[in-house]
Amino acid sequence: MLALCAAACGAVDADTPAQGPALPADAPFRHQGVLVDRARLDAVREHVTAGKQPWLKAYLAMRDSRYGSYRYRAEPYGTGVCPAGDLEGRGCAEERADALAAYTQALLFTVTGKQRHAGKAREIMDAWSARLRRHTGDNAALQAGWTGSVWARAAEIVRHTRGGGRPAERVRRFEGMLRTAHLPEVTVTDPDFTGSWDLVATDAVIAVAVFLDDRRAFGHVLERFRERVPAYFCLEKDGPAPLTVPGSGLAGPRRMTAYWSGQATYRDGVTQETCRFLRHVGASLAATAHIAETARHQGVDLYGEVQDRLTAALTLHARKNRGGRTPAWLCGGRVEGRLGPHLEVALNHLEGRIHASLPAARKPAVRTRPAGTDDLFTAGETLTHAGDPGR
């Protein structure tokens, strides 16, 4: 399936789980179906109404956040200028915040039924679709990935929840924004690009594809996921060197070690960015779970193909996240950062659905609930996915 550097590993097909089917040609997309479906949202509402934890606490935190305020005001831009690193951009932080606010308001609408939340979500989305035309700068693709996935989640909920409808011309305008300002950026691939960027972009593609009923984009996601995830999350069965994405130029151990930020020992659960910063690993875990969760709502089981990799990565990094001693073989004995609010969706599937035991990952997730937001592309995931409401 995936090319390997300089024949360092054996063939992978024998150990690769059987792939789930693609979306059948005659099967319609299921709505709601971007990250959450109707059954899950119904269960969340029932849990909150009944005062059950951790959902009630998560709901209250979301309601009382700046994103949940009725007074929230969008700040739309026509062009998002998004430079690399910590350089100040134009319109990028504003779009990320506004997308998260629209999604927050959409979730609050499903819990409370209050039209003011639906109206606020529509107001924010309409403001941006009226202006945004493109993203530029070194971080254009990353920005389109972060925001594209969140915009599509918000729009999917509002569009397919009774009482949340929008005028047809506003829906078409919003669809046009996703097609012109987001999809062109996130569908471009680079086999040797940083894995977390690629996974965040793929998360956006599948979210937008479902919202737009775009079969071609959805098929692109399945192929891209099956190439990138095994190349990012290592298993010892892969061989003495990590797998690579087809077309990769990572030939030889020196280039591979540099790409893995100095890591040269490839054991179960190590990722391409473990030695870079744990926050990137957390984002990759979240994006991978988002993609698999959305595909599951469309009848495609991507989880089954990668659950061993997710389990190993969650177990290894959750232990590092708690500040335990790092062995010398891993990043020279030094791992930096924290995973962030990125564990709920993956943990929900692995423990809630297939009953895997991941105490190392569950403890930090439970301790930090409600998970809150990373202010980039995750928000409210304790509310939507803790404890597997709405299987």
HUGIMO-V461659 format. One line per field, one symbol per residue. ss: DSSP state (~ for helix, > for strand, _ for the rest). phi: phi as a letter, one per 20 degrees, with the letter a starting at -180 (. if undefined). psi: psi as a letter, one per 40 degrees, with the letter a starting at -180 (. if undefined). Layout:
ss->???
phi->???
psi->???
This chain:
ss->___>~~~_____~~~_________________>___>~~~~~~~~~~~~_____~~~~~~~~~__~~~__________>>>________>_~~~~~~~~~~~~~~~~~~~~~__~~~~~~~~~~~~~~~____>>>___~~~~~~~~~~~~~~~~~~~~________~~~~~~~~~~~~~~~~~~~________~~~~~~~~~~~~~~~~~~__~~~~~~~~~~~~~~~~~~>__~~~____>_________~~~~~~~___________>______~~~~~~~~~~~~~~~~~~~~_____~~~~~~~~~~~~~~~~~~~_________~~~__________~~~~~~~~~~_____~~~~~~~~~_____>_____>_~~~~~~~~___
phi->.dfdfllfdffdgfdeggeffffgfdeffecfbdmcdfffffffgfffgemedefffffffffefffeffegcfcfceceecffmeffdcnefffgfffffffffffffffemfffffffffgfffffffcfcadcnfdgfffffgegffgffffffffddgndfcggffffffgffffdedggfeefdbfdegffffffffgfffffgfgeldfffffgfgffffeeffeddecfffofcffcfgnfdeenfffffffelnfcdddgnfdfdgeeaffffgfffffffgfffffffendeegffcfffffffffffffffenffefffdlmncddncfnecdffffgffefedmfdcffefgffffdfffmcemcbdameffecfmlfmf
psi->diiihffdiaieddehihiiiihidehiihhiehdiiddddddddddddefiiedddddddddeiddeidehhigiidhhhgiiaeihahedddddddddddddddddddddehdddddddddddddddedhdiiiideddddddddddddddddddddfhheeiiidddddddddddddeddddeehihdeihdddddddddddddddddefgdddddddddddeddddedhiidedaeiiiiiheieghidddddddffehehgiheiidedechddddddddddddddddddddeehgddddedddddddddddddddeeihhidehffehhiaidafedddddddddddefihgdddddddddeiidaiefceihfedddehefig.
